[in-house]
């Protein structure tokens, strides 16, 4: 019978490397770590939410601001689409022309 050659066992060290965790990756660093500070932050956020949802004028202003922001973003996106279409049409026109005349 032939002897089997035993190779060295390889050891792999698994090291966790930080991955891109998105937009909220640094949020944990910005928030307070102590329980008392977290409680105070929660109270401030809760009081603000209660004021906004309880006050009809504040709620109306918030909704108007949200609508204005949305329409502004929608208009900007539409403008980008138009510019993209213009550039595509320009490139198609240039590709259709004789290269010697360019």
Secondary structure, DSSP 8 states (H G I E B T S, - for coil): ----------------------GGGTHHHHS--SHHHHHHHHHHHHHHHHHHHH-HHHHHHHHHHHHHHHHHHHHHHHHHHHHHHHHHHHHHHHHHS-GGG-
